[in-house]
Amino acid sequence: MNAVEIKNLEIKLEELVKAERAVQERERFDTLLDLYNTFMEDKSDIKSSVYLNNDLLAIAVGSYFDDIYRYKMYSHSERADKHKQGAYIIKWLSKIRPIQVCMGAKATKEMLFINSSFAVFVGFSFLGLNVFDAIEPHLYEHLLYEAQYRKISGKSYASILYLIEKAAEKR
C-alpha cells in the first residue's frame, strides 16, 4: 500500500467516525428531549414560563461527545462507563443551560436552578436511579448548588455519581 492509498483509507475512516458520531449525537439529543418532557411533567407551575432551546441543547450534546471522545482516546477505552456518561452530561447541561426563561416570565428560585436540576436528573438517569429516592434532600440541594455555581470536572462528577450509586444500593 502506498502513501496515497493510506491517506485515502484515513479519510474514509475519518468520514465513518464522523457519521457514527452524528448518529450518536442525534440519538442523545432525542433522548434528552424525552427526558426533558418527563422532567417537566411535575413542573406545571413553571412549564409555561420556560422552554428548551434546541440549538443550545445541540451545543451541549456536541460538547458532551467531545469530552467522551477525548476520554476514550486518553484512556484507550472503547466505551465510557455510565458514571462518566452521566458526569459529562451534567457538566455540559449545567454549563450551556439549554432551558431558557420566556420573555416576561416572573423569575423564581426554581427557574434559577432549572438547568442544574435538569442536569442532575439526566445524570441520574444514566445510573437508572431516581434522584429523590437515591439521596437525601440536603445532598440534592448541594449537587444543584455545585452544578449551578462551581466548575467541577467530569472526573469529579463521575466519582460523585459512583459514590451515590453505591450509597443508593445500600438503602
N, C-alpha and C positions, 0 to 999 in steps of 0.2 A: 504494500500500500504506500503510495507516495504522499507528499505533504498536502497536495490539493484534495485528495480523497479523504485524508484525515480531517482536514478543515471542513469539508462538506458534511462529514459524519458529525463533527462537533456542532455545526449549525443545525442539523436535523435534530440532534439530541436536545439542544437548547430550545428549539421550537416545541418539541414534545413536552419538555418540562414546563414551558410557559402555558401550553394548552392544558396540561394537567392541573396546574395551579389555578388557571381561570375557572375550571370546573369546580375545584375545591372552594375557591372564593365565592362562587355563586351559591354553592350548597350551604356554606356557612352563613352567607348573607340571608338566604331564605330561612334557615334555622333561627337566626336572630330575629327575623320578622315574626316568626311564630312565637318565639319566647317573649317578644315584646307584647304581643297580643295577650298571651297568658298572664304576663306580669301586670298589665293594665286592667285585667278583669275586675280586680277588687279595689280599683282606684277610681271609682265613679265620681268622687268629689273633685278630682283634678283632670280627669280624662279629656274633657273638652278644652282644657287650658294648656295642654302640651301636645306636641306631635313629634314623630320620629323623622328626622331629616335623613333621607336615603343617601344623599351624597356624603354626609358626614359618617354614616354607618359604613358605607363602602370604603372610606378612608381608614376607618378603624379596623375593618376586616383586612384590608391590604397591609396595614402596619402590623397586625397580629401575625399574618403569614410571613412577613419579612422577619419578624423575631423567631418564629417557629423554624423557618428555613435556616436562619443563622445558627440556631441551636443545633439543628440536625447536622449542619456542616461542621460545627465546632466539636460536637460530641461523637461524630461518626455514627450517628443513630439513624435508623430508618423511620422511627416514629417517636414523637414526643408523648410522654405519658399524660394521663388525664389531669394530673396536678399542674403540669406545665401548661397544658392547653387552657385550663381554667384560669391560671395565673396570668397568662399573656392577654387573654380576652378581658379580664378585669382591668389590667393595666391600660389597655387601649380604649376601652369604653369609658373609663374614668378620665382619661386624658383628652380624648376627642369630643366627648359629651354630645352624642348624636341626638339626644332628646332635647328639644328646644321648647321654650315657653312661648305661647302665642302672644302676639302683639296685643297689649291692652289687658292681659290677664293679671289678676291680683296675685302677686308673688307670695308664696308660703314657704315655710321651712321644708315641707315635704318636696316642693318643687326644687328647692335649692339642692337637695340631696338626691333627686330623681335619677340622675345618671349613675351616681355611685351605688344607689340601691339596685338599679337595673344590672350594673356590672357584677355586683356580688351575687345577685340572683342567677345570672348567667353562669358565673364561675362555679357556683354550687351545682348547677345542672350537669356539669361535666363529671361530677362525683356521684350523681344520682341521689343527691340529698336535698331535702327541703331545708333552706337556711334556718327557718324558725324552729324546726324540730331538732336540728343538729347542734345549735349553740344557744347560749343564754342571751337574753336581750341586751345586756351590757356589752357583751363581746361583739354582737352585731353592730351596735352603735359605734364601737371602737373601729370596726372594719370600715364602716361608712366614713368615719372621720378620716381614717388613713387614706382611703381611696379618693376622698374629696380634696384633701389638703396636702398630703405628703407625696413625695416622689419615691416610690418603692419599686425595686427591681422585680422583674418577672420571677427570678430565682427566689426572692424573699416571699413573694405571694405563693409560689409553689410549695415552699416549706410550710407556710401558714395553712394552706389547703390540706396538705398531707396530715398535719397535726390535728386539724379539725376533723378530718375524716376518721382518724384513729380514735379521737375522743368520742365521736358520734357512735362508733362501733361498740363502745363500752357502755353506752346509755341503755 
